[in-house]
Amino acid sequence: MTGEGGDPGKLLDRIVSGCFAVLLGAMALYGAVTILQDIWLSLCVLAFVLVVGVGLWLGFRRWRGW
């Protein structure tokens, strides 16, 4: 039967596991933000080129009546 008066060791294990999970999540988020900071300019240039390219393609398609 599981209840509130269980083994204190289990509670401590759950707290440590939770803290470790939060630490691991924070490290992963920090890594993702660092990677995005390093490649942000390249991503913006690529997005701009794609948007302009698709816009021109759609414009030419409409203009030529395809």
PDB file of N, CA, C and O in Angstrom:
ATOM      1  N   MET A   1       0.842  -1.172   0.000  1.00  0.00           N
ATOM      2  CA  MET A   1       0.000   0.000   0.000  1.00  0.00           C
ATOM      3  C   MET A   1       0.892   1.241   0.000  1.00  0.00           C
ATOM      4  O   MET A   1       1.768   1.383   0.854  1.00  0.00           O
ATOM      5  N   THR A   2       0.670   2.124  -0.946  1.00  0.00           N
ATOM      6  CA  THR A   2       1.457   3.355  -1.006  1.00  0.00           C
ATOM      7  C   THR A   2       0.681   4.454  -0.324  1.00  0.00           C
ATOM      8  O   THR A   2      -0.537   4.561  -0.471  1.00  0.00           O
ATOM      9  N   GLY A   3       1.390   5.263   0.417  1.00  0.00           N
ATOM     10  CA  GLY A   3       0.719   6.328   1.149  1.00  0.00           C
ATOM     11  C   GLY A   3       1.693   7.411   1.533  1.00  0.00           C
ATOM     12  O   GLY A   3       2.827   7.457   1.056  1.00  0.00           O
ATOM     13  N   GLU A   4       1.232   8.275   2.396  1.00  0.00           N
ATOM     14  CA  GLU A   4       2.038   9.404   2.815  1.00  0.00           C
ATOM     15  C   GLU A   4       3.121   9.011   3.805  1.00  0.00           C
ATOM     16  O   GLU A   4       4.150   9.683   3.886  1.00  0.00           O
ATOM     17  N   GLY A   5       2.921   7.960   4.546  1.00  0.00           N
ATOM     18  CA  GLY A   5       3.879   7.568   5.573  1.00  0.00           C
ATOM     19  C   GLY A   5       4.865   6.534   5.082  1.00  0.00           C
ATOM     20  O   GLY A   5       5.246   5.646   5.844  1.00  0.00           O
ATOM     21  N   GLY A   6       5.289   6.618   3.845  1.00  0.00           N
ATOM     22  CA  GLY A   6       6.183   5.628   3.264  1.00  0.00           C
ATOM     23  C   GLY A   6       7.614   5.792   3.743  1.00  0.00           C
ATOM     24  O   GLY A   6       7.900   6.539   4.678  1.00  0.00           O
ATOM     25  N   ASP A   7       8.488   5.084   3.086  1.00  0.00           N
ATOM     26  CA  ASP A   7       9.914   5.081   3.416  1.00  0.00           C
ATOM     27  C   ASP A   7      10.525   6.451   3.101  1.00  0.00           C
ATOM     28  O   ASP A   7      10.382   6.945   1.983  1.00  0.00           O
ATOM     29  N   PRO A   8      11.213   7.075   4.088  1.00  0.00           N
ATOM     30  CA  PRO A   8      11.839   8.384   3.829  1.00  0.00           C
ATOM     31  C   PRO A   8      12.934   8.302   2.767  1.00  0.00           C
ATOM     32  O   PRO A   8      13.213   9.289   2.086  1.00  0.00           O
ATOM     33  N   GLY A   9      13.548   7.146   2.625  1.00  0.00           N
ATOM     34  CA  GLY A   9      14.581   6.978   1.610  1.00  0.00           C
ATOM     35  C   GLY A   9      14.022   7.117   0.212  1.00  0.00           C
ATOM     36  O   GLY A   9      14.670   7.678  -0.671  1.00  0.00           O
ATOM     37  N   LYS A  10      12.810   6.604   0.008  1.00  0.00           N
ATOM     38  CA  LYS A  10      12.167   6.733  -1.296  1.00  0.00           C
ATOM     39  C   LYS A  10      11.877   8.195  -1.609  1.00  0.00           C
ATOM     40  O   LYS A  10      12.054   8.639  -2.743  1.00  0.00           O
ATOM     41  N   LEU A  11      11.436   8.935  -0.612  1.00  0.00           N
ATOM     42  CA  LEU A  11      11.154  10.353  -0.805  1.00  0.00           C
ATOM     43  C   LEU A  11      12.432  11.100  -1.169  1.00  0.00           C
ATOM     44  O   LEU A  11      12.429  11.941  -2.068  1.00  0.00           O
ATOM     45  N   LEU A  12      13.518  10.794  -0.476  1.00  0.00           N
ATOM     46  CA  LEU A  12      14.791  11.437  -0.774  1.00  0.00           C
ATOM     47  C   LEU A  12      15.252  11.079  -2.184  1.00  0.00           C
ATOM     48  O   LEU A  12      15.755  11.941  -2.905  1.00  0.00           O
ATOM     49  N   ASP A  13      15.088   9.823  -2.585  1.00  0.00           N
ATOM     50  CA  ASP A  13      15.444   9.405  -3.941  1.00  0.00           C
ATOM     51  C   ASP A  13      14.630  10.163  -4.985  1.00  0.00           C
ATOM     52  O   ASP A  13      15.163  10.574  -6.016  1.00  0.00           O
ATOM     53  N   ARG A  14      13.360  10.342  -4.720  1.00  0.00           N
ATOM     54  CA  ARG A  14      12.503  11.066  -5.670  1.00  0.00           C
ATOM     55  C   ARG A  14      12.911  12.535  -5.758  1.00  0.00           C
ATOM     56  O   ARG A  14      12.902  13.116  -6.843  1.00  0.00           O
ATOM     57  N   ILE A  15      13.266  13.135  -4.628  1.00  0.00           N
ATOM     58  CA  ILE A  15      13.699  14.540  -4.637  1.00  0.00           C
ATOM     59  C   ILE A  15      15.000  14.687  -5.410  1.00  0.00           C
ATOM     60  O   ILE A  15      15.139  15.602  -6.222  1.00  0.00           O
ATOM     61  N   VAL A  16      15.956  13.792  -5.165  1.00  0.00           N
ATOM     62  CA  VAL A  16      17.238  13.847  -5.872  1.00  0.00           C
ATOM     63  C   VAL A  16      17.027  13.610  -7.362  1.00  0.00           C
ATOM     64  O   VAL A  16      17.640  14.288  -8.186  1.00  0.00           O
ATOM     65  N   SER A  17      16.174  12.662  -7.717  1.00  0.00           N
ATOM     66  CA  SER A  17      15.889  12.396  -9.126  1.00  0.00           C
ATOM     67  C   SER A  17      15.238  13.604  -9.790  1.00  0.00           C
ATOM     68  O   SER A  17      15.562  13.936 -10.930  1.00  0.00           O
ATOM     69  N   GLY A  18      14.331  14.256  -9.089  1.00  0.00           N
ATOM     70  CA  GLY A  18      13.694  15.452  -9.626  1.00  0.00           C
ATOM     71  C   GLY A  18      14.686  16.583  -9.831  1.00  0.00           C
ATOM     72  O   GLY A  18      14.650  17.268 -10.853  1.00  0.00           O
ATOM     73  N   CYS A  19      15.564  16.781  -8.871  1.00  0.00           N
ATOM     74  CA  CYS A  19      16.585  17.825  -9.000  1.00  0.00           C
ATOM     75  C   CYS A  19      17.530  17.519 -10.154  1.00  0.00           C
ATOM     76  O   CYS A  19      17.917  18.419 -10.899  1.00  0.00           O
ATOM     77  N   PHE A  20      17.898  16.258 -10.300  1.00  0.00           N
ATOM     78  CA  PHE A  20      18.771  15.866 -11.403  1.00  0.00           C
ATOM     79  C   PHE A  20      18.082  16.094 -12.743  1.00  0.00           C
ATOM     80  O   PHE A  20      18.718  16.540 -13.698  1.00  0.00           O
ATOM     81  N   ALA A  21      16.791  15.791 -12.821  1.00  0.00           N
ATOM     82  CA  ALA A  21      16.050  16.005 -14.063  1.00  0.00           C
ATOM     83  C   ALA A  21      15.969  17.496 -14.399  1.00  0.00           C
ATOM     84  O   ALA A  21      16.111  17.870 -15.563  1.00  0.00           O
ATOM     85  N   VAL A  22      15.746  18.344 -13.404  1.00  0.00           N
ATOM     86  CA  VAL A  22      15.703  19.784 -13.635  1.00  0.00           C
ATOM     87  C   VAL A  22      17.071  20.292 -14.082  1.00  0.00           C
ATOM     88  O   VAL A  22      17.155  21.123 -14.986  1.00  0.00           O
ATOM     89  N   LEU A  23      18.138  19.804 -13.460  1.00  0.00           N
ATOM     90  CA  LEU A  23      19.491  20.192 -13.847  1.00  0.00           C
ATOM     91  C   LEU A  23      19.795  19.771 -15.273  1.00  0.00           C
ATOM     92  O   LEU A  23      20.348  20.554 -16.045  1.00  0.00           O
ATOM     93  N   LEU A  24      19.444  18.556 -15.628  1.00  0.00           N
ATOM     94  CA  LEU A  24      19.678  18.058 -16.979  1.00  0.00           C
ATOM     95  C   LEU A  24      18.878  18.862 -18.005  1.00  0.00           C
ATOM     96  O   LEU A  24      19.386  19.167 -19.084  1.00  0.00           O
ATOM     97  N   GLY A  25      17.641  19.203 -17.678  1.00  0.00           N
ATOM     98  CA  GLY A  25      16.827  20.035 -18.569  1.00  0.00           C
ATOM     99  C   GLY A  25      17.412  21.425 -18.744  1.00  0.00           C
ATOM    100  O   GLY A  25      17.408  21.966 -19.850  1.00  0.00           O
ATOM    101  N   ALA A  26      17.916  22.007 -17.665  1.00  0.00           N
ATOM    102  CA  ALA A  26      18.526  23.338 -17.752  1.00  0.00           C
ATOM    103  C   ALA A  26      19.795  23.301 -18.602  1.00  0.00           C
ATOM    104  O   ALA A  26      20.060  24.230 -19.365  1.00  0.00           O
ATOM    105  N   MET A  27      20.574  22.237 -18.472  1.00  0.00           N
ATOM    106  CA  MET A  27      21.782  22.101 -19.288  1.00  0.00           C
ATOM    107  C   MET A  27      21.436  21.952 -20.766  1.00  0.00           C
ATOM    108  O   MET A  27      22.105  22.532 -21.621  1.00  0.00           O
ATOM    109  N   ALA A  28      20.400  21.181 -21.071  1.00  0.00           N
ATOM    110  CA  ALA A  28      19.981  20.999 -22.456  1.00  0.00           C
ATOM    111  C   ALA A  28      19.468  22.314 -23.040  1.00  0.00           C
ATOM    112  O   ALA A  28      19.769  22.644 -24.188  1.00  0.00           O
ATOM    113  N   LEU A  29      18.702  23.059 -22.262  1.00  0.00           N
ATOM    114  CA  LEU A  29      18.195  24.353 -22.722  1.00  0.00           C
ATOM    115  C   LEU A  29      19.332  25.334 -22.953  1.00  0.00           C
ATOM    116  O   LEU A  29      19.322  26.074 -23.936  1.00  0.00           O
ATOM    117  N   TYR A  30      20.311  25.348 -22.059  1.00  0.00           N
ATOM    118  CA  TYR A  30      21.470  26.228 -22.216  1.00  0.00           C
ATOM    119  C   TYR A  30      22.238  25.876 -23.490  1.00  0.00           C
ATOM    120  O   TYR A  30      22.672  26.765 -24.222  1.00  0.00           O
ATOM    121  N   GLY A  31      22.404  24.585 -23.750  1.00  0.00           N
ATOM    122  CA  GLY A  31      23.094  24.153 -24.962  1.00  0.00           C
ATOM    123  C   GLY A  31      22.343  24.558 -26.216  1.00  0.00           C
ATOM    124  O   GLY A  31      22.951  25.004 -27.189  1.00  0.00           O
ATOM    125  N   ALA A  32      21.019  24.406 -26.203  1.00  0.00           N
ATOM    126  CA  ALA A  32      20.213  24.778 -27.369  1.00  0.00           C
ATOM    127  C   ALA A  32      20.285  26.277 -27.627  1.00  0.00           C
ATOM    128  O   ALA A  32      20.387  26.698 -28.780  1.00  0.00           O
ATOM    129  N   VAL A  33      20.235  27.084 -26.580  1.00  0.00           N
ATOM    130  CA  VAL A  33      20.320  28.537 -26.743  1.00  0.00           C
ATOM    131  C   VAL A  33      21.694  28.925 -27.265  1.00  0.00           C
ATOM    132  O   VAL A  33      21.794  29.812 -28.112  1.00  0.00           O
ATOM    133  N   THR A  34      22.747  28.292 -26.790  1.00  0.00           N
ATOM    134  CA  THR A  34      24.096  28.580 -27.264  1.00  0.00           C
ATOM    135  C   THR A  34      24.245  28.246 -28.742  1.00  0.00           C
ATOM    136  O   THR A  34      24.843  29.012 -29.498  1.00  0.00           O
ATOM    137  N   ILE A  35      23.707  27.111 -29.153  1.00  0.00           N
ATOM    138  CA  ILE A  35      23.776  26.728 -30.567  1.00  0.00           C
ATOM    139  C   ILE A  35      23.006  27.729 -31.417  1.00  0.00           C
ATOM    140  O   ILE A  35      23.490  28.140 -32.471  1.00  0.00           O
ATOM    141  N   LEU A  36      21.808  28.129 -30.973  1.00  0.00           N
ATOM    142  CA  LEU A  36      21.024  29.107 -31.720  1.00  0.00           C
ATOM    143  C   LEU A  36      21.741  30.450 -31.820  1.00  0.00           C
ATOM    144  O   LEU A  36      21.673  31.105 -32.860  1.00  0.00           O
ATOM    145  N   GLN A  37      22.422  30.867 -30.766  1.00  0.00           N
ATOM    146  CA  GLN A  37      23.164  32.119 -30.813  1.00  0.00           C
ATOM    147  C   GLN A  37      24.290  32.044 -31.844  1.00  0.00           C
ATOM    148  O   GLN A  37      24.584  33.030 -32.520  1.00  0.00           O
ATOM    149  N   ASP A  38      24.912  30.883 -31.961  1.00  0.00           N
ATOM    150  CA  ASP A  38      26.019  30.725 -32.899  1.00  0.00           C
ATOM    151  C   ASP A  38      25.556  30.716 -34.343  1.00  0.00           C
ATOM    152  O   ASP A  38      26.289  31.180 -35.215  1.00  0.00           O
ATOM    153  N   ILE A  39      24.360  30.202 -34.629  1.00  0.00           N
ATOM    154  CA  ILE A  39      23.927  30.069 -36.019  1.00  0.00           C
ATOM    155  C   ILE A  39      22.773  31.010 -36.374  1.00  0.00           C
ATOM    156  O   ILE A  39      22.173  30.868 -37.439  1.00  0.00           O
ATOM    157  N   TRP A  40      22.456  31.962 -35.506  1.00  0.00           N
ATOM    158  CA  TRP A  40      21.299  32.817 -35.712  1.00  0.00           C
ATOM    159  C   TRP A  40      21.392  33.617 -37.008  1.00  0.00           C
ATOM    160  O   TRP A  40      20.418  33.674 -37.758  1.00  0.00           O
ATOM    161  N   LEU A  41      22.528  34.231 -37.287  1.00  0.00           N
ATOM    162  CA  LEU A  41      22.681  35.048 -38.493  1.00  0.00           C
ATOM    163  C   LEU A  41      22.499  34.193 -39.743  1.00  0.00           C
ATOM    164  O   LEU A  41      21.829  34.609 -40.688  1.00  0.00           O
ATOM    165  N   SER A  42      23.086  33.009 -39.751  1.00  0.00           N
ATOM    166  CA  SER A  42      22.936  32.113 -40.899  1.00  0.00           C
ATOM    167  C   SER A  42      21.475  31.707 -41.091  1.00  0.00           C
ATOM    168  O   SER A  42      20.995  31.648 -42.223  1.00  0.00           O
ATOM    169  N   LEU A  43      20.775  31.432 -40.014  1.00  0.00           N
ATOM    170  CA  LEU A  43      19.362  31.079 -40.109  1.00  0.00           C
ATOM    171  C   LEU A  43      18.530  32.227 -40.668  1.00  0.00           C
ATOM    172  O   LEU A  43      17.629  32.004 -41.476  1.00  0.00           O
ATOM    173  N   CYS A  44      18.823  33.445 -40.246  1.00  0.00           N
ATOM    174  CA  CYS A  44      18.076  34.603 -40.746  1.00  0.00           C
ATOM    175  C   CYS A  44      18.334  34.806 -42.234  1.00  0.00           C
ATOM    176  O   CYS A  44      17.400  35.072 -42.991  1.00  0.00           O
ATOM    177  N   VAL A  45      19.579  34.686 -42.660  1.00  0.00           N
ATOM    178  CA  VAL A  45      19.904  34.847 -44.079  1.00  0.00           C
ATOM    179  C   VAL A  45      19.224  33.759 -44.896  1.00  0.00           C
ATOM    180  O   VAL A  45      18.660  34.041 -45.953  1.00  0.00           O
ATOM    181  N   LEU A  46      19.270  32.530 -44.424  1.00  0.00           N
ATOM    182  CA  LEU A  46      18.634  31.424 -45.135  1.00  0.00           C
ATOM    183  C   LEU A  46      17.123  31.624 -45.230  1.00  0.00           C
ATOM    184  O   LEU A  46      16.532  31.389 -46.283  1.00  0.00           O
ATOM    185  N   ALA A  47      16.501  32.053 -44.145  1.00  0.00           N
ATOM    186  CA  ALA A  47      15.058  32.296 -44.160  1.00  0.00           C
ATOM    187  C   ALA A  47      14.713  33.422 -45.134  1.00  0.00           C
ATOM    188  O   ALA A  47      13.725  33.324 -45.861  1.00  0.00           O
ATOM    189  N   PHE A  48      15.504  34.474 -45.157  1.00  0.00           N
ATOM    190  CA  PHE A  48      15.261  35.579 -46.079  1.00  0.00           C
ATOM    191  C   PHE A  48      15.366  35.117 -47.527  1.00  0.00           C
ATOM    192  O   PHE A  48      14.510  35.445 -48.349  1.00  0.00           O
ATOM    193  N   VAL A  49      16.410  34.357 -47.842  1.00  0.00           N
ATOM    194  CA  VAL A  49      16.602  33.855 -49.207  1.00  0.00           C
ATOM    195  C   VAL A  49      15.441  32.944 -49.606  1.00  0.00           C
ATOM    196  O   VAL A  49      14.948  33.027 -50.731  1.00  0.00           O
ATOM    197  N   LEU A  50      15.003  32.078 -48.696  1.00  0.00           N
ATOM    198  CA  LEU A  50      13.885  31.189 -49.001  1.00  0.00           C
ATOM    199  C   LEU A  50      12.589  31.962 -49.238  1.00  0.00           C
ATOM    200  O   LEU A  50      11.855  31.664 -50.180  1.00  0.00           O
ATOM    201  N   VAL A  51      12.305  32.943 -48.396  1.00  0.00           N
ATOM    202  CA  VAL A  51      11.075  33.714 -48.537  1.00  0.00           C
ATOM    203  C   VAL A  51      11.091  34.504 -49.844  1.00  0.00           C
ATOM    204  O   VAL A  51      10.090  34.532 -50.561  1.00  0.00           O
ATOM    205  N   VAL A  52      12.213  35.143 -50.159  1.00  0.00           N
ATOM    206  CA  VAL A  52      12.317  35.901 -51.406  1.00  0.00           C
ATOM    207  C   VAL A  52      12.217  34.957 -52.603  1.00  0.00           C
ATOM    208  O   VAL A  52      11.531  35.263 -53.578  1.00  0.00           O
ATOM    209  N   GLY A  53      12.894  33.817 -52.535  1.00  0.00           N
ATOM    210  CA  GLY A  53      12.847  32.859 -53.635  1.00  0.00           C
ATOM    211  C   GLY A  53      11.455  32.328 -53.891  1.00  0.00           C
ATOM    212  O   GLY A  53      11.013  32.265 -55.038  1.00  0.00           O
ATOM    213  N   VAL A  54      10.761  31.947 -52.836  1.00  0.00           N
ATOM    214  CA  VAL A  54       9.393  31.444 -52.992  1.00  0.00           C
ATOM    215  C   VAL A  54       8.471  32.562 -53.480  1.00  0.00           C
ATOM    216  O   VAL A  54       7.592  32.319 -54.306  1.00  0.00           O
ATOM    217  N   GLY A  55       8.661  33.776 -52.979  1.00  0.00           N
ATOM    218  CA  GLY A  55       7.847  34.897 -53.423  1.00  0.00           C
ATOM    219  C   GLY A  55       8.051  35.191 -54.903  1.00  0.00           C
ATOM    220  O   GLY A  55       7.086  35.423 -55.633  1.00  0.00           O
ATOM    221  N   LEU A  56       9.301  35.182 -55.345  1.00  0.00           N
ATOM    222  CA  LEU A  56       9.576  35.393 -56.772  1.00  0.00           C
ATOM    223  C   LEU A  56       8.996  34.267 -57.613  1.00  0.00           C
ATOM    224  O   LEU A  56       8.418  34.511 -58.672  1.00  0.00           O
ATOM    225  N   TRP A  57       9.148  33.053 -57.149  1.00  0.00           N
ATOM    226  CA  TRP A  57       8.623  31.898 -57.889  1.00  0.00           C
ATOM    227  C   TRP A  57       7.102  32.001 -58.038  1.00  0.00           C
ATOM    228  O   TRP A  57       6.562  31.789 -59.124  1.00  0.00           O
ATOM    229  N   LEU A  58       6.423  32.326 -56.944  1.00  0.00           N
ATOM    230  CA  LEU A  58       4.964  32.478 -57.015  1.00  0.00           C
ATOM    231  C   LEU A  58       4.570  33.670 -57.891  1.00  0.00           C
ATOM    232  O   LEU A  58       3.593  33.605 -58.635  1.00  0.00           O
ATOM    233  N   GLY A  59       5.339  34.760 -57.795  1.00  0.00           N
ATOM    234  CA  GLY A  59       5.055  35.919 -58.624  1.00  0.00           C
ATOM    235  C   GLY A  59       5.218  35.617 -60.106  1.00  0.00           C
ATOM    236  O   GLY A  59       4.364  35.991 -60.910  1.00  0.00           O
ATOM    237  N   PHE A  60       6.291  34.951 -60.474  1.00  0.00           N
ATOM    238  CA  PHE A  60       6.501  34.595 -61.878  1.00  0.00           C
ATOM    239  C   PHE A  60       5.443  33.618 -62.358  1.00  0.00           C
ATOM    240  O   PHE A  60       4.979  33.697 -63.496  1.00  0.00           O
ATOM    241  N   ARG A  61       5.069  32.709 -61.493  1.00  0.00           N
ATOM    242  CA  ARG A  61       4.026  31.743 -61.851  1.00  0.00           C
ATOM    243  C   ARG A  61       2.714  32.439 -62.151  1.00  0.00           C
ATOM    244  O   ARG A  61       2.027  32.126 -63.123  1.00  0.00           O
ATOM    245  N   ARG A  62       2.384  33.386 -61.297  1.00  0.00           N
ATOM    246  CA  ARG A  62       1.117  34.120 -61.487  1.00  0.00           C
ATOM    247  C   ARG A  62       1.213  35.032 -62.706  1.00  0.00           C
ATOM    248  O   ARG A  62       0.261  35.143 -63.478  1.00  0.00           O
ATOM    249  N   TRP A  63       2.354  35.682 -62.876  1.00  0.00           N
ATOM    250  CA  TRP A  63       2.550  36.622 -63.974  1.00  0.00           C
ATOM    251  C   TRP A  63       2.508  35.903 -65.329  1.00  0.00           C
ATOM    252  O   TRP A  63       1.972  36.444 -66.296  1.00  0.00           O
ATOM    253  N   ARG A  64       3.069  34.691 -65.407  1.00  0.00           N
ATOM    254  CA  ARG A  64       3.086  33.933 -66.654  1.00  0.00           C
ATOM    255  C   ARG A  64       1.798  33.142 -66.865  1.00  0.00           C
ATOM    256  O   ARG A  64       1.578  32.593 -67.944  1.00  0.00           O
ATOM    257  N   GLY A  65       0.965  33.082 -65.862  1.00  0.00           N
ATOM    258  CA  GLY A  65      -0.328  32.399 -66.002  1.00  0.00           C
ATOM    259  C   GLY A  65      -0.253  30.886 -65.898  1.00  0.00           C
ATOM    260  O   GLY A  65      -1.067  30.194 -66.509  1.00  0.00           O
ATOM    261  N   TRP A  66       0.699  30.352 -65.144  1.00  0.00           N
ATOM    262  CA  TRP A  66       0.824  28.895 -64.983  1.00  0.00           C
ATOM    263  C   TRP A  66      -0.222  28.412 -64.041  1.00  0.00           C
ATOM    264  O   TRP A  66      -0.298  27.215 -63.764  1.00  0.00           O
TER     265      TRP A  66
END
